[in-house]
Amino acid sequence: MRLFSGVFSEYPDAVNNPALSRTLNVVVKIFHAPSTSHESLRGISFVMGPDFPGSLVFLVLIHNLREKLRVSEAIRQNDEGELSVYAKEILRLLTRLHEAKEEIKDLKAKRGAFITEKDPAILKGTHALNEFKDALLSAQIERDQVISIDNARTDLAVRDSLEIDHDDTVKAILSEKEGVWKGHLQQIDDLTKEPGSLKLKLSARDSKYHRLKKKLMVFVSNIWKKTLCQLNERFQANADAICTRYNLPLLKFNLHVVPPNTEERYISSSEEEYEEGESYREIEEEPEDLSHGPIENDGDA
């Protein structure tokens, strides 16, 4: 009784209706009286009019409405707290996306550095090839000069042998000629083999560059795929949580389908392990384009 008395005692001063205020005061007195025969209840029957039951029902309805408003306010405050948590989570995801973009920017800079390093290597190889051609031409000219000198010595030796029998002199000249000839042949053979080794070295370097280029592209592609997967999962999870909270049917969004990550191949630091003549058609294949990024997909969803 004391509990109900406290409930109804809140309303008399707040109601701008004299008749209703009198009814509320009567109800408070009834709840405060220890018994129905108490002297404070004398004359109550004269105060209660025919609208007393309806006023009492009205008061109960007002109390129920106030309780519902209090519960609704508590729910609203709870929802505001959850929205604040979601906003912080979205801010964290945006920060992670910004960091991923910075990482991609750094990787692009490294790729540019690789390309810049490759161009001087090609120029250096071309310069070395030109030097080899010049050396080969010089060796051929020197060989022709030696041959002409040897021919002159041979003619002189023949003439001397015809005039005077100098077998020892002729043999010495021929032996010297043969030694010089063999030396020049060996030098020419060495110069002929040099383009093969240079070509093999340039081929290995070009192979390593293509492998590094493919690895870089695969790495950038995998970062985009990972970011897309995380954003899709978090977006769907937040949507499911909100639908569950408000007893709504779960929604399915047309999110971007992320293909599986491409396996990254190991690249050795040694250039000699790559054999000459290796096919690079597989290396030159580009990974799938994910340059549109994850933000547009979330917007479409």
HELIX and SHEET records of a PDB file:
HELIX    1   1 ARG A    2  PHE A    8  1                                   7    
HELIX    2   2 PRO A   18  HIS A   32  1                                  15    
HELIX    3   3 GLU A   39  LEU A   41  5                                   3    
HELIX    4   4 ILE A   44  VAL A   47  1                                   4    
HELIX    5   5 PHE A   52  GLU A  163  1                                 112    
HELIX    6   6 ASP A  167  ARG A  245  1                                  79    
HELIX    7   7 GLY A  293  ASP A  300  1                                   8    
END                                                                             
